[in-house]
Amino acid sequence: MQQKSNLSRRSFVRNAGLLTAGWPVLSCLPGTAANHAGTAAASSVNLHWLGGRAPSLSAGATWGVPWPRGTVKQNAGFRLTGADGDHINIQSWSLATWPDGSVKWSAHAIGAGKGLPSAAFTLSVTKRETANGEIQITDNADHIIIDTGVLQCDIGKSGAQLIRTLKRKEQLIAKEGTLVLLTQDIPDEGNGQSPKHDAFLSNISSVTLEQQGPVRAVVKIEGKHVNAAKRAWLPFIIRLYFYEGAESIRILHTITFDGNEQQDFICGLGIRFAVPLSGEHYNRHVRFTGEEQGVFGEAVKGLTGLRRDPGAAVRTAQVDGDEITGALPAVVDKRLQYIPSFGDYTLFQPTPDAFEIQKRTKAGHGWIQSAYGRRSSGTGYLGTPAGGLAFGIRNFWQSHPAQLDIRNAHTEEGSITMWFWAPRASPMDLRFYHDGMGQDTFEKQREGLEITYEDYEPGFGTPFGVARTSEAQIWVLPSTPSHERLASIATYIQDPAMITFDVPQWQTAGVFGGSWVGRQTPSAEKEQLHQQLDFYFDYYKRQVDEQHWYGYWNYGDVMHSYDTDRHVWRYDVGGFAWDNSELSTDLWLWYYYLHTGRKDAFRMAEAMTRHTGEVDVHHIGPFAPLGSRHNVQHWGCSAKQLRISTVTNRRFYYYLTADERVGDLMHAEIDAADTLRTIVPGRKIGQQKGDPDGKYAGVSFGTDWGSLAGAWLTEWERTGSKTAKDRLLNSMQTIAAQPHGFFTGSAQMELATGKFQPAPAEQFGASHLSAVFGLPEICTELIALVEMPAFEKAWLQYCEMYNAPEEEQKAVLGKSLGKLNLKQGHARLTAFAAVRKQDKRLAQRAWVEFLEGEAGIRKFSKEIRTLSGPLVLNKVEEADGISTNAVAQWGLTAMALLDYVNEDYPAK
C-alpha cells in the first residue's frame, strides 16, 4: 500500500503559506527562513516516527533536526517530550553549525523501547543538562566492554575476533564474532577446470570508540581479511551500534575491493558467531523467517510426527520453543538415540524471487529439502529456551545472493553465519564485460561513444576501489522467541524505527535551499503538478520491483533509459544502463521526500544513497575519490568524475540520520580536486592532460566546482574547518571575478587555497550539464549563507541568461550562447533569479520554460500500458516519455517552481 505523508498536501500548503507570508520582502534577504529565529515556535520542533505511526518495537533510534540560524546556541540542551507529556531520556550532539556558531543540525538518540507508544513528540531547546543513560563502557588496553543494561559485549582490539563474547545478564550467548571471506582464483566456467579455493578471516588494525554513550555508543573497527599465508586484502570497516536498554546490536559492514578482478573471485563474504549450546537436542531450536510474517521453526531433534507419540504437552512445548522438562514417555525416551538430530541448516536466497531451506544431520551427509519460499525477510535464530541468538541481514532478498547458515547445532558449540554474499551462489565476477572491441585509439573510443554512449578506455573499467556497505543485526534473547516475536524482530531489522521532523521544518530552518519558499496558493493546475510528481515517484518505485533492480552490487540504483522496441530498460547498452546519479536522480528523490514526508520515498532515497556513495565511487586507487559515469557496470565507464561522488547527494541522509559511514564518505571528498590533475573529466572532449605534481588543476565551474563546493560547505559546517571555509570562499570570489563569471566555464584552480586563476577574456560559453548535478541547489544554499554580492550577481546572471532569448543574451553578455539543451530543467534557475530580483517577468518566463518542456517532458501524462506474454517475458508497465534524466530534472524543477514562484503560475 502506498505510504503517504502524515500531513495532507492541503495542510502542508496552508502551513507553508503561514510560515512564509510576505515572501517578496523576506526573499530579498539572505537566508530568509533563518529570520524566524527568536520566535517561540523556533525553539521547539514537532517530531514523529517515520511513516506517521509508532512502531511495535524499537531497538533505539537516532535522527537529525535542522534549526534556523541563531536559534540554538552550541551550549544548549534539548528535551524530548512524548504526546503524554512525559520526558524521554535523550542524548544530543551537534552535526553542523551556522557561520555565527549556532547549531544548524542537531542529532539525537533515544534508547530501546523509549518513546513508545507515542506517535508524535516535541523537541525543545533547554539549558544544557547532564545526559543520563544506562550504557557503561570499559575501555581496556586490548578490548572494550560495552554494557547496554541488558547485553554485555566484549570487543577485541586486535586479532580476528571483532566480538569476543556476547552475554545477556552475564550469561554467555555467543562468542568469537569473526568476518569470513572465501575466494577462488578462477570463475566457474563449466570447462572442467578446478578453482583453487582460499579462506580468510578478519584481522583488526584499529578500533575507535566514536561515541561513548550514555544513550548511544558506536565502535568503529578497521582491518583487512588475512589468510593462512598472511596475504592481507579486502579492507573492511565494521561499525557496531549500541543503545541503552537494547538487547540488540546494529552492525554496519563495509568492504572496499582492492584485489585483481581477474583472479580474486569472492565466493563467500559474511560474519560468523559461535553459539554455546547445552541440554537435550530436543530443547535446541532453529528458526528462519520467510515472507509475510512466515516463520520456519524446528528443533534439532524433533519430537513431532513420530510413530510413538510423546504427548500433546511435549509436542506443543517443542513447537512453541518452550523447555521440555521431566522424563519423556518411555516409548519415546528409550528410542531417542534413533531420532536423527539435524545440526546444520541453510537458508539460501539466490535471486530476489526465491529462497530455499535445507538441513542435514552433520557434515559428510546429504542435505534434504525443508522448505521453499519467495522473499525471505532474512532473520534466523539458534538457541534454547534458556537463551540464544537471533540474527538478520537488512535488505536480505534485495541484496541477493544472501545466505544464513546454522552449523553444528547438535554439538556443544554451534555457529551462525550471516553471508552478505552466499557461498552457494556463483562467485562474484567483477571483470569488465567486454574486451574493448578494438577501441585502442582515442578516435575509436570517440566512435564507440557515438554509438553506445559508452565512454571506454582500457584499464578504466576496473572495480578497484569500489565499496559496498551492508547492514545486519544480532539480538541476544533470553529464550527461544515465539514465532510472532521473531517475525516482529525480522520486520524491525528490515524496517528499523526512525524519528524525523515534520515537513515544514526544513524550510523554516532554511536548510537544503529551503529559504526561498513563497506563498503556496492551491489551484487545480498546480494540483496536477503534485499528482504528476507522485506519479513519477510511484512509477519508479514499481519499476524497481518489476524490473528487479536488485542484487548485492545493484540495489539502490535505477536504470538510465528505456528501449521501447524490446520493452526493457537498456541494461546492456553502454551509457544507457545503470543511472549512477546522472542528472541528479538522488536529489530528486530526496527533495520529493522533504516535500511530502513519505516513508517509501525516504527508503528509496536511502537505498540510492547507500549505493551511489559506495558502489559508484572509487574509494582507493588512482581514481579515488571520483565516481564513475553511467554504464552497464557501475564502475565500467572511463569518465571518472566529481559529479558522481558529489557530497551534495549524500548530505541529506547524513543530516537526517547522523550516519557515520556517510560522514566518512563526505570527508573523503574535501581534497578530491587533487585527482583532477591526473584524471581529467573532459578527456573525450578535448584530450586534456593533467599535471600529477602540479599545484593547480583544471576545474569547471559547473559539475566540478559544484561538487567541491558541496564538500567544502559540508566540511566547514560539520567541523568548522578553516581550510574548507577558505577554499569555498576563495573559489566563490574568484569565480565572480572571472571575465564572464560563470559563463567563463572553467579555470585553473590552486588546490591548496581554492583560488581560480583568471581565464582568458575570450573564453566564453555554457554547458547544458553544468547546472544539472546539484550546482543550483548548492548555490542557493551559499547565497543564503554567505553575503557575497559579487558571487550572487554572477550566479544570478547565469540563472537569468541561460534560457534568455538570443537578443537578450547579446545585450547583456555581448554575444549569444547558441543552442543550449535542457531548457526545461534550467527553468528553476530562471525562477531563482526571479525570486532574488523580485521580477514578475522572470517568474512568468520560468513557468513558460517549464510548461513548454523543451528538452524535457512536454506532456503531463499518467497513462500506463501493461504488456504481457508472449510480447514480453514478464508483465511490464510502460509509461510515455519516461527517461530518468528527464524525470529527475522535471521533478526538481517542478518542486522549485512551486516553492519559488507559486503565485505566478500562468492563468488559463
Steps between C-alpha positions, in 0.01 A plus 500: 500500500628845411630681804409865503612784721348539842407852382248551224620704204245770577623519861858529377408774253308689767782467755767604252294803406468606861870452561601711203233766471649815352762309305590768242640713782671217687642335191730791428689419819764226522367198686149632549381193690770571755315820586242288678764453770405653828133412479353265757425239233861495383621363833297182467438254219225248436628147442343168408594146412585463134177391334280672758427202724680372806680169439417189698856496633811714489859398560605866526489785254727779372388797293589855400310830533569831319478837675478857370814706525554649844234289673707241686827584671782247506465453875124445486328187619192321369192341649287238326138473606249237395136563418410421862737770626754259642867582453701242304866445579706639212860538388574799277792637301568747222530389136551842342515867591410828332779754436397684818574187702138410572384143442378431147438126542472319830503122540311304761476144624259314723534153642318175430127510561507871574232728357245221462209497450503873423473580127606865531754695703617851575870584508569815698814707558590522869797569717771241468450209733717198572373215286399184677503148367568139577792438266823425681832478318827353621785586263791266570835473329406204282121499505188707564200384699165666434202434726160624380333398823380181332790364297875509557727503196876443514665654192852401403762756395722256311490160338209341316219531752300820475266390776670270748197428716135601505307456821155570635496568871839324518372190317721421202282499186757527219873545451777524239329743266724488194484612139536221246604523135514216250668539161601310190752586231290434187128530433270202459502476121384139474811411300635230730756722669513477877533828687743540786310603811620706792357617832564827681408635842481854629813657642445816702732796447322769700201551728346841566237579759311760297221562747504410866141518618324534733208421267684405180845354445678440169814295445689512171721199419737505202721236349552258211424137430803273544562137396737234631772622264470850655358661191300802617240659274138617475501780758198508729335750730257363755290730713318363802207703636376467858197662667411511865266222600549321168527125463633548147804635317481665160792408271608712203734299275710672232753341265716668236617290207878522462569172323562390144162434343660252258599262780328606824151356479310534826280200565401574858497813714345521843522514877498193727430439869546194717194419713554283813225241537406258776216276595298250306491527122123518510532823702720667238315713250558627148294776341497677162260768380340501159253738339190665645582415862571138411727304735674166452547343843650168600687333777837336439340170604135500412240336722200561275378269228655193661350156486484505879334808648683686781173673589330826410672697776844400372412565140352841577797602713746408228311683226471809721866488598426441867716275713400136521567392856479168674517154350347429164258210464694174499387410148690804377774540759653155449520560126629862498833392356323390182342837432745695281639830624527757222796720584539698176248735338527743209267767364617599152358795302662477154261742327250765614214261435595166654657351809545150630570346839702182528627298793723203570602300803867597482792551263563203276132421454247608245277806511124468490257764380303655783309794354472745215380856479521823306654784697645424839521782750841355582494434873592186693537372854710237673467424868308332777217599732773639726618750235646536155596724212266647240677640195399664175616690194314812393383508137566128492324402179557840338877449534511140379677260491475477878509208739453415867678196641465307823760233559570237766187568700521142621833564677604704802591792275291589201563789263305749293622682191336795332621494141478829314620307196376141508751215458232297323478762224734542207818688591498878481627590152612864476683478168420756229223378277669529159851488351511856370384407149813647347465844660875550533517862381332820607320525165351151531393571856319811381320292240401250765357784705297606199329163458449356850551813711775312685814688592757221469872504565719197578572456868230737621215253538649347812320434829817581695399736778122457489325420827183343634331562834261242646298505818419226750379455856549248776254461787604343830179334616414348841308208348387354173271766352146421401431501129323832542793650688756389242283626215481835679879511537543414131263780403698741715833395347362569154331826600669645811300763685610859442387840623493808280362855487181628342515612137505882546801492734770473232361808330455687828861424589626606157699183432541320165410824323172532688532875555301612199156350544231737379127505553342164425163574342329183378343467156379215283794549264757491776328199650568331165870565556483343844319199358758469222778511759328219687451305178867511404616390843243223520592381151870471580423336830303232313769474234759408761295191579365428154841523336677329791751777557644295781823325590804550720666748264182647347242559769417868541565607142259540211551482125572796273290452184228277358495295180146519362572239231609222736281632782790492743727755658825522305690286749759387242556818296809688610417822677125445496496231769553569875431864580780573752343830614481644149319834498439488874269206553611493864401864549162445339419222747624692803314820417188296427529348845557839661193640326269209576633323809424166339671207668531302179677796339744513791575127470558522124727804542681324783572195285623721217728698731652180637558371147622810316728605785670160516477301177512788252809656659867396510610532863862395455733477202585739217137610443416575864288677605325547165188319385420319175257625238195290406580162344405134465718447808502756777877543482530433126509849349838662443358842588593531867340814634424708807139536391440136597688497832357840594428564866189689392325165450602366841427791735129427530544152643781608728308787655176306529662195664845605631644199315874472569584309182351769280695750707818315401403513133439874512826572680691303234395753233658817641826447307335338201626769263852357538396199289396732216870556429523146365140401422371784286118494475479616138741252340262399221428863421838663482767243582624720782798386700554557867805570713532239777746714696342836431355750743205566271227296335255586226160534665171577331267744672213257455521131585852521647478812713140428600616170645803653672288779641262243646792318664659815638171644626416176676846464655491862617159470665576154645847565640566873480796427270677824408655333195162397364351840573789688336492281189126550468507877542812544286346297220177700514687829487721397210212357296321832542818680386530303173457695173155350447419362844343155476490533121881480504439130552822385666844606617812374671443469874771516762443182695623624836289816509208444261587819311438501125744665264349753260396333174562660158246769412399313185398191698120505497211253485271270695453127534154351539643260762650763731185567700332159507722323756420698813654838412169693532425340834846577641503857367158557652637397838816705462316819411283457809803423714773737383461868427707539184324733253748438216443125511124540519510738204702251294267212586184700435640602163549135413151415627335778303697474179522124441143477370473864389410593142799540270455878473502534877814286529676721244393817678622383841790267415618646172423183305247219500557165662382309197267202514493361854340180627284417804298819491223355716739400778661845497162665561569468871805724453276761338259466792776551754612816324138616506480452877826677573429788263127516582437491127150394394607481137766243581257305717253475215780411259608218728154345489486528122841332468390221728157439350624509139729213596784559256763224538289354777145376550246689292180319584365415842390140486421234754401240246650153534492211256525149637673251272506125550614182326580399239597859407724520808651249739319632808216743540629857485362851536599766250443874529541753223809715480678349800872547537675538832686814392179673396299388803768604751539845348126543454438405862767732640378788286132446578571505873724807469242698303223403738722631781648809333233642267181321598289814472609563142364179349348621172126544481315293242 
